[in-house]
Amino acid sequence: MKVITPVHLKFLKDLGHNNNRKWFSENKFRYDAVQKEVKDFFESVYREMQKSDSLQEFHMHRIYRDLRFSKDKTPYKTHFRLYLGRTKPLLRGGYYLNIEPGKSAVSGGFWKPESKDLLRIRKEIASDSRELQKIFSAKKFVRFFGAIQGEALETNPRGFTGLTEGADLIRMKQFIARRYFTDAEVTNQNFMAEVISTFKALRPFFDYMSEVLTTDENGESLYQ
């Protein structure tokens, strides 16, 4: 079974303390070995998730930062990240796995929904918020993620001012679920199983959003 080890986290921690090209060049042999093993772990997660969901191509983020528009000029990321996008247009949402000392997490959701998609979601919630509230209050969702997170308006958006039922959800501009893991949990033999279980706990949320965002307000498919 593929695992994340203390060696992988130690490299990232060392990189965080020495985030410069000279150090990275001198330790490139360490990076190459660690990156290969972490990629093997990520690919195993990807293959396992393919058994229960339709996914886009495997995508592991590069460690090199894009410095063009950033005030932070450190050249390297101090994490390894996997993204599993679901097959569009019918399936919405994506799974993230972040490996970083003290900040490892599984997350998923909708960070920057398009204006038309956000309006469609809000109209669905205004029509009946019970289904989405039920998803977010399910025992497994609460145990893994706590509450749904994301930026929100202080008051109801225009067009929804008189609504009270589901108002907290209508005000949201993002819908993000995140579960953090300690370093000890990340290097545990059962970590991959925990990642898979956590990803699968997102499915009711993703299935709801997929249904909403691929149909009109009358429930008719937009992709016939």
PyMOL commands that set and color helices and strands:
alter all, ss='L'
color gray80, all
select helices_A, chain A and resi 6-17+21-26+28-50+115-127+130-137+139-145+167-170+183-186+191-200+203-213
alter helices_A, ss='H'
color red, helices_A
select strands_A, chain A and resi 59-60+80-85+94-99+105-110+175-180
alter strands_A, ss='S'
color yellow, strands_A
deselect
rebuild
show_as cartoon
